Amino acid sequence: MSTGHHRVVVVGGGFGGLFATRALKGADLDITLIDRRNFHLFQPLLYQVATGSLSPGEIAQPLRHVLRRQRNVMVLMGEVRGFDLGRRVVLVADAANDPVEEIPYDTLVVAAGARHSYFGHDEWATLAPGLKSIEDALEMRRRILVAFEAAEAEPDHDKREGWMTFVVVGGGPTGVELAGQIAEIAHDTVRRDFREIDPTRSTVILIEGLDRLLTEFDLNLADSAERQLESLGVTVRTASFVRDVTEAGVVVEHDGSRELIPTRTVLWAAGVAASPLARNLAEQAGLEVDRAGRVPVEPDLTLRGHPEVFVVGDMSVLPERVPGVAPAAMQEGQHVAKTIRARVAGRSGPGPFRYHDKGTLATIGRLRGVGEIRGVRFSGLFAWLLWLGVHISYLIGFTNRLLVLIRWSVSFFTYGRGSRLITGSGDPPLTTRDEH
């Protein structure tokens, strides 16, 4: 694709990378977008795949399709292994994992996102899956649905109770939304599907280490969210810390005392860590990453000492705090694009990045939610409706917006979930009743 134009390499097809690329449409540039997946994933709705409300294809779009009309972009599916900032090249292994190729750049935009953080206990990952990818969501869905199937086939009362206990770790928006959805599955979706168990007697526990849920929200809204969760049958346990996760359950500490919560289904929504590529950049620039593995950047989102390198989204930390949410990554990507356009044209750029807070929203379940927009706080039905509208508008692609709207409408009137298939490589851990 080399034409002698200014070469821009964008690493990551998430919100930051995709919005930076799209904002450069029509610019006299050669842009290469690299991602190890061939699609853009709308992560805010990933939990709905995990709980069977939506299918993966309804919240994802192929990157080549999204950018098909942008003639200055080449999409490359590959795994970025690192960078050579001195030589200005990106080290990439292609989709077939062939030897590493060097891709040169004049401007580099790194938006590789984040992964789960188990706070030094990576051994918990196999027992408590997080939620960052489609594979994660399908594994969560498998475990949730298998739990009911295993409980149906389990003759031992105590073991059955373990299968019917669901523990969600983390009281942020993802944890709150997951807990609410699981409670609705038990009380509405599958309550008439079984003969030996009563799904409505399931126990859903939400564990948060701080003394409140939804720390990004106003305290009154967080309290409202907790009340709405409890109305769904969710037990909220704040100021509680997970000390161990085993096949037998979760060890939780509260006020200095520990207890084991017997459960076979633990879902992790407690923390994130930046992509390892952030550490690679920091080491080459002589910088230190923070506790979450993020690399510090200048106010204009450039890497210190390397004004040709931009780092956006969950990988970077600014002097002024910016929340790790999708709208922030979108705005950062657009800001970077404006800066690149100005530089290529020989003009001064827009200067420091300023995050424009458009509000916060979280849904808790059917007709339940909390939100705040420009100082106006609301909860319940209006928050839920606004959440639906905002998320549909942000979805990439008209087809996906239409499909999600139809799916939500059908689910609302039927209390059903259209994606309740148990799939994946794990074998359902079922027992067999002697009498059967």
C-alpha positions as CSV (number, residue, x, y, z in Angstrom):
1,M,0.0,0.0,0.0
2,S,3.1,2.2,0.1
3,T,2.5,5.5,-1.8
4,G,5.1,7.7,-0.2
5,H,2.4,9.2,2.1
6,H,2.7,9.6,5.8
7,R,2.4,6.2,7.3
8,V,0.1,5.7,10.3
9,V,0.0,2.3,12.1
10,V,-2.9,1.7,14.5
11,V,-2.6,-1.2,16.9
12,G,-6.0,-2.5,18.1
13,G,-9.5,-2.4,16.5
14,G,-11.4,-1.6,19.7
15,F,-13.0,1.7,20.4
16,G,-9.8,3.8,20.6
17,G,-8.2,2.4,17.5
18,L,-11.3,2.1,15.4
19,F,-12.5,5.7,16.2
20,A,-9.0,7.1,15.5
21,T,-9.0,5.2,12.1
22,R,-12.5,6.3,11.1
23,A,-11.7,9.9,12.0
24,L,-8.8,9.9,9.5
25,K,-11.1,9.0,6.6
26,G,-10.2,11.0,3.5
27,A,-6.8,12.1,4.9
28,D,-3.8,11.9,2.7
29,L,-2.3,9.1,4.7
30,D,-1.5,5.4,4.5
31,I,-3.1,3.7,7.5
32,T,-2.5,0.2,8.6
33,L,-4.9,-1.1,11.3
34,I,-3.6,-4.3,13.1
35,D,-5.6,-6.5,15.3
36,R,-5.3,-10.2,16.3
37,R,-9.1,-10.5,15.7
38,N,-10.8,-9.7,12.4
39,F,-13.7,-7.9,14.2
40,H,-14.6,-5.0,16.3
41,L,-16.3,-6.1,19.6
42,F,-18.9,-3.9,21.4
43,Q,-17.7,-4.8,24.9
44,P,-20.4,-2.9,26.9
45,L,-22.9,-5.6,25.7
46,L,-20.6,-8.6,26.2
47,Y,-22.3,-9.5,29.4
48,Q,-25.6,-10.0,27.5
49,V,-23.8,-12.7,25.4
50,A,-22.7,-14.2,28.7
51,T,-26.2,-14.4,29.9
52,G,-27.9,-15.6,26.7
53,S,-29.7,-12.3,25.8
54,L,-27.6,-11.7,22.6
55,S,-25.5,-13.8,20.2
56,P,-21.8,-12.9,19.5
57,G,-22.5,-11.8,15.9
58,E,-25.0,-9.2,17.1
59,I,-22.4,-7.2,19.0
60,A,-19.4,-7.6,16.7
61,Q,-18.6,-6.4,13.1
62,P,-15.8,-7.5,10.8
63,L,-13.2,-4.7,10.7
64,R,-12.8,-5.0,6.9
65,H,-16.6,-4.5,6.5
66,V,-16.6,-1.5,8.8
67,L,-13.8,0.2,6.9
68,R,-14.6,-1.1,3.4
69,R,-15.3,2.4,2.1
70,Q,-12.2,4.0,3.6
71,R,-9.7,3.7,0.8
72,N,-6.7,4.9,2.8
73,V,-6.9,2.0,5.3
74,M,-5.4,-1.5,5.1
75,V,-6.6,-4.0,7.7
76,L,-4.0,-6.6,8.8
77,M,-5.0,-9.5,11.1
78,G,-1.9,-10.3,13.2
79,E,-0.4,-10.5,16.7
80,V,1.7,-7.5,17.7
81,R,4.8,-8.8,19.5
82,G,6.4,-5.5,20.4
83,F,7.8,-2.3,19.1
84,D,11.2,-0.8,18.1
85,L,10.7,2.8,18.8
86,G,14.2,3.7,17.7
87,R,13.7,2.3,14.3
88,R,10.0,3.1,14.2
89,V,8.7,-0.4,13.4
90,V,6.0,-2.6,14.8
91,L,6.9,-6.3,15.2
92,V,3.9,-8.4,14.0
93,A,3.3,-12.1,13.5
94,D,0.5,-12.8,11.0
95,A,-2.7,-14.9,11.4
96,A,-0.8,-18.0,10.5
97,N,1.8,-17.2,13.3
98,D,4.5,-16.9,10.7
99,P,7.9,-15.3,11.5
100,V,7.7,-11.8,12.8
101,E,7.4,-9.1,10.2
102,E,8.5,-5.4,10.7
103,I,5.9,-2.8,9.7
104,P,7.3,0.7,9.6
105,Y,5.5,3.8,10.7
106,D,5.8,7.6,10.8
107,T,3.0,7.8,13.4
108,L,2.0,5.0,15.8
109,V,-1.3,4.7,17.6
110,V,-1.4,2.0,20.2
111,A,-4.9,1.0,21.6
112,A,-4.5,-2.6,22.5
113,G,-6.9,-2.5,25.5
114,A,-6.8,-4.5,28.7
115,R,-7.3,-8.0,30.1
116,H,-8.5,-9.4,33.4
117,S,-6.6,-8.8,36.6
118,Y,-6.7,-11.3,39.5
119,F,-4.5,-9.2,41.7
120,G,-1.6,-11.6,41.7
121,H,-3.7,-14.7,41.8
122,D,-3.7,-15.8,38.1
123,E,-4.4,-19.3,39.2
124,W,-8.0,-18.3,39.8
125,A,-8.6,-17.7,36.1
126,T,-9.6,-21.2,35.3
127,L,-12.2,-21.2,38.2
128,A,-13.4,-17.7,37.9
129,P,-13.5,-16.5,34.2
130,G,-13.5,-12.8,33.4
131,L,-15.3,-11.0,30.6
132,K,-13.1,-9.4,28.0
133,S,-13.7,-11.5,24.8
134,I,-16.4,-13.4,23.0
135,E,-14.7,-16.6,24.2
136,D,-15.0,-15.4,27.8
137,A,-18.7,-14.6,27.3
138,L,-19.4,-18.0,25.8
139,E,-17.6,-19.7,28.7
140,M,-19.6,-17.7,31.2
141,R,-22.8,-18.7,29.4
142,R,-21.8,-22.3,29.4
143,R,-21.0,-22.3,33.1
144,I,-24.3,-20.5,34.1
145,L,-26.4,-22.9,32.0
146,V,-24.5,-26.0,33.0
147,A,-25.0,-25.1,36.7
148,F,-28.8,-25.5,36.3
149,E,-28.4,-28.7,34.4
150,A,-26.0,-30.2,36.9
151,A,-28.3,-29.2,39.8
152,E,-31.2,-30.9,38.0
153,A,-29.2,-34.2,37.9
154,E,-27.6,-33.9,41.4
155,P,-29.3,-36.1,44.1
156,D,-27.2,-34.7,46.9
157,H,-28.8,-31.7,48.5
158,D,-25.6,-29.9,49.6
159,K,-24.0,-30.4,46.2
160,R,-27.1,-29.2,44.5
161,E,-27.1,-26.0,46.6
162,G,-23.5,-25.4,45.4
163,W,-24.6,-25.6,41.8
164,M,-27.5,-23.2,42.4
165,T,-25.2,-20.6,44.0
166,F,-23.7,-18.0,41.7
167,V,-21.0,-15.6,42.9
168,V,-20.1,-12.5,41.0
169,V,-16.9,-10.8,42.1
170,G,-16.8,-7.0,41.5
171,G,-19.3,-4.3,42.1
172,G,-18.7,-2.1,39.0
173,P,-21.1,-1.9,36.1
174,T,-20.2,-5.3,34.7
175,G,-20.6,-7.0,38.0
176,V,-23.9,-5.3,38.7
177,E,-25.3,-6.1,35.3
178,L,-24.1,-9.7,35.4
179,A,-25.6,-10.3,38.9
180,G,-28.9,-8.8,37.8
181,Q,-29.1,-10.8,34.6
182,I,-28.3,-14.1,36.4
183,A,-31.1,-13.4,38.9
184,E,-33.5,-12.8,36.0
185,I,-32.5,-16.0,34.3
186,A,-33.3,-17.9,37.5
187,H,-36.5,-16.2,38.4
188,D,-38.0,-15.7,34.8
189,T,-36.2,-17.4,32.0
190,V,-35.7,-21.0,33.2
191,R,-38.1,-21.1,36.2
192,R,-40.5,-23.6,34.4
193,D,-37.9,-25.5,32.5
194,F,-36.8,-28.1,35.1
195,R,-38.6,-30.8,37.0
196,E,-36.3,-31.7,40.0
197,I,-35.2,-28.2,40.9
198,D,-36.8,-24.8,41.5
199,P,-34.5,-22.3,39.8
200,T,-36.2,-19.4,41.7
201,R,-34.5,-20.7,44.8
202,S,-31.0,-20.0,43.3
203,T,-28.7,-17.8,45.3
204,V,-26.9,-14.9,43.5
205,I,-24.2,-13.1,45.5
206,L,-22.4,-10.0,44.4
207,I,-19.1,-9.3,46.3
208,E,-17.4,-5.9,46.3
209,G,-14.2,-5.0,48.3
210,L,-15.2,-1.3,48.7
211,D,-18.0,-0.2,51.0
212,R,-20.4,0.5,48.1
213,L,-21.2,-0.5,44.5
214,L,-20.6,1.6,41.4
215,T,-17.9,3.9,42.7
216,E,-18.1,6.0,39.4
217,F,-21.7,6.9,40.3
218,D,-23.2,9.2,42.8
219,L,-23.7,7.6,46.2
220,N,-27.5,7.8,46.1
221,L,-27.5,6.1,42.7
222,A,-25.2,3.4,44.0
223,D,-27.6,2.8,46.9
224,S,-30.5,2.7,44.5
225,A,-28.7,0.1,42.4
226,E,-28.1,-2.0,45.5
227,R,-31.8,-1.8,46.4
228,Q,-32.8,-2.8,42.9
229,L,-30.5,-5.7,42.9
230,E,-31.9,-6.9,46.2
231,S,-35.4,-6.6,44.8
232,L,-34.3,-9.1,42.2
233,G,-33.1,-11.5,44.9
234,V,-29.3,-10.7,44.7
235,T,-27.4,-10.7,47.9
236,V,-25.0,-7.7,47.9
237,R,-21.9,-8.0,50.1
238,T,-19.7,-4.9,50.2
239,A,-16.5,-4.4,52.2
240,S,-15.8,-8.1,51.5
241,F,-12.6,-9.4,49.9
242,V,-12.0,-12.6,48.0
243,R,-9.1,-14.5,49.6
244,D,-9.2,-17.7,47.6
245,V,-11.2,-19.4,44.9
246,T,-11.3,-23.2,44.8
247,E,-13.4,-25.9,43.3
248,A,-15.3,-26.0,46.6
249,G,-16.2,-22.3,46.6
250,V,-15.0,-18.8,47.4
251,V,-13.3,-17.8,50.6
252,V,-14.5,-14.3,51.6
253,E,-13.1,-12.0,54.3
254,H,-15.3,-9.4,56.0
255,D,-14.4,-7.5,59.2
256,G,-11.4,-9.8,59.8
257,S,-13.3,-13.0,59.7
258,R,-13.3,-15.5,56.8
259,E,-16.0,-17.9,55.5
260,L,-16.3,-20.3,52.6
261,I,-19.2,-19.8,50.2
262,P,-19.9,-23.1,48.6
263,T,-20.4,-22.6,44.9
264,R,-19.5,-24.1,41.6
265,T,-19.9,-20.9,39.5
266,V,-17.7,-17.9,40.1
267,L,-17.6,-15.0,37.6
268,W,-14.9,-12.4,37.8
269,A,-15.6,-8.7,37.2
270,A,-13.3,-7.2,39.7
271,G,-10.3,-5.8,38.0
272,V,-8.4,-5.1,34.7
273,A,-4.8,-4.8,33.7
274,A,-3.4,-3.1,30.6
275,S,-2.2,-5.1,27.6
276,P,1.5,-6.3,28.1
277,L,2.3,-4.0,25.1
278,A,2.0,-1.1,27.5
279,R,5.0,-2.4,29.5
280,N,6.9,-2.9,26.2
281,L,6.4,0.8,25.4
282,A,7.2,2.0,28.9
283,E,10.5,0.0,29.0
284,Q,11.7,1.5,25.7
285,A,10.7,5.0,26.7
286,G,12.4,4.6,30.2
287,L,9.0,4.9,32.0
288,E,7.3,2.9,34.8
289,V,3.9,1.5,34.4
290,D,1.3,1.9,37.2
291,R,-0.3,-0.8,39.3
292,A,-2.7,-1.6,36.5
293,G,0.2,-1.9,34.0
294,R,-0.7,1.3,32.2
295,V,1.9,3.5,30.7
296,P,1.9,7.3,31.6
297,V,1.3,9.6,28.7
298,E,1.6,13.3,28.1
299,P,-1.6,15.5,28.2
300,D,-1.9,15.2,24.4
301,L,-1.8,11.3,24.7
302,T,1.8,11.0,23.3
303,L,4.5,8.8,24.8
304,R,7.0,10.9,26.7
305,G,10.1,11.4,24.5
306,H,8.3,10.0,21.5
307,P,5.8,12.6,20.1
308,E,5.1,10.3,17.1
309,V,3.6,7.6,19.4
310,F,0.1,7.9,20.8
311,V,-1.3,5.6,23.5
312,V,-5.0,5.6,24.1
313,G,-7.7,3.7,26.0
314,D,-7.1,1.3,28.9
315,M,-3.4,1.1,28.2
316,S,-2.6,4.7,29.1
317,V,-2.9,6.9,32.2
318,L,-3.1,10.7,31.9
319,P,-2.1,13.3,34.5
320,E,-5.8,14.1,34.7
321,R,-8.0,11.1,35.6
322,V,-10.0,9.7,32.8
323,P,-12.5,6.8,33.4
324,G,-11.8,3.5,31.7
325,V,-15.0,3.5,29.7
326,A,-15.9,3.2,26.0
327,P,-16.8,6.9,25.5
328,A,-13.4,7.9,26.8
329,A,-11.6,5.6,24.4
330,M,-13.7,6.9,21.5
331,Q,-12.9,10.5,22.4
332,E,-9.2,9.8,22.8
333,G,-9.2,8.1,19.4
334,Q,-10.9,11.1,17.8
335,H,-8.5,13.5,19.5
336,V,-5.5,11.6,18.2
337,A,-6.9,11.8,14.7
338,K,-7.3,15.5,14.9
339,T,-3.7,15.8,16.1
340,I,-2.4,13.7,13.2
341,R,-4.3,15.6,10.6
342,A,-3.0,18.9,12.0
343,R,0.6,17.7,12.1
344,V,0.5,16.4,8.5
345,A,-1.0,19.7,7.4
346,G,1.8,21.6,9.2
347,R,-0.6,23.1,11.8
348,S,-0.6,23.1,15.5
349,G,-2.7,20.3,17.0
350,P,-5.7,20.6,19.3
351,G,-3.4,20.4,22.4
352,P,-4.2,18.5,25.6
353,F,-6.9,15.9,25.6
354,R,-10.0,16.9,27.6
355,Y,-12.6,14.2,28.4
356,H,-16.2,15.3,28.0
357,D,-18.3,13.3,30.5
358,K,-21.6,12.6,28.7
359,G,-22.9,10.8,31.8
360,T,-22.9,7.3,33.3
361,L,-25.5,4.6,32.9
362,A,-25.9,1.0,34.2
363,T,-28.7,-1.4,33.8
364,I,-29.6,-3.8,36.5
365,G,-32.4,-5.9,35.0
366,R,-35.7,-5.6,33.3
367,L,-37.1,-2.0,33.8
368,R,-34.2,-1.3,36.3
369,G,-31.2,0.9,36.0
370,V,-29.4,4.0,37.3
371,G,-27.8,6.9,35.5
372,E,-26.6,10.5,35.7
373,I,-26.3,13.0,32.8
374,R,-25.1,16.5,33.4
375,G,-25.9,16.4,37.0
376,V,-29.4,15.0,36.6
377,R,-29.8,11.7,38.4
378,F,-32.4,9.1,37.7
379,S,-33.1,5.4,38.3
380,G,-35.6,2.7,37.5
381,L,-37.6,2.7,34.2
382,F,-36.3,5.9,32.7
383,A,-32.6,5.0,33.3
384,W,-33.3,1.5,31.7
385,L,-34.9,3.0,28.6
386,L,-32.1,5.6,28.2
387,W,-29.5,2.8,28.6
388,L,-31.2,0.8,25.8
389,G,-31.3,3.8,23.5
390,V,-27.7,4.9,24.1
391,H,-26.3,1.4,23.6
392,I,-28.2,0.8,20.4
393,S,-27.0,4.1,19.0
394,Y,-23.4,3.3,19.8
395,L,-23.4,-0.2,18.1
396,I,-21.4,-0.4,14.9
397,G,-23.5,-1.1,11.9
398,F,-27.2,-0.6,11.1
399,T,-27.9,-4.4,10.9
400,N,-26.6,-5.0,14.4
401,R,-28.7,-2.1,15.7
402,L,-31.8,-3.6,14.1
403,L,-31.1,-7.1,15.3
404,V,-30.4,-6.1,18.9
405,L,-33.5,-3.9,18.9
406,I,-35.6,-6.9,17.7
407,R,-34.0,-9.3,20.1
408,W,-34.6,-7.0,23.1
409,S,-38.2,-6.4,22.0
410,V,-38.9,-10.2,21.8
411,S,-37.2,-10.8,25.1
412,F,-39.1,-8.1,26.8
413,F,-42.5,-9.4,25.8
414,T,-41.7,-13.1,26.2
415,Y,-39.2,-13.0,29.2
416,G,-37.0,-15.3,27.0
417,R,-33.4,-15.4,25.9
418,G,-32.6,-16.6,22.4
419,S,-29.0,-17.7,23.0
420,R,-29.2,-20.4,25.6
421,L,-27.0,-23.1,23.9
422,I,-24.4,-24.8,26.0
423,T,-21.3,-24.8,23.8
424,G,-17.6,-24.8,24.3
425,S,-14.8,-27.3,24.9
426,G,-15.6,-28.0,28.6
427,D,-17.6,-31.1,29.3
428,P,-20.8,-30.5,31.3
429,P,-19.9,-31.8,34.8
430,L,-23.2,-33.7,35.3
431,T,-23.9,-36.6,37.6
432,T,-26.5,-39.3,36.8
433,R,-29.3,-40.3,39.1
434,D,-29.4,-43.9,40.0
435,E,-33.1,-44.2,39.3
436,H,-32.6,-42.9,35.8
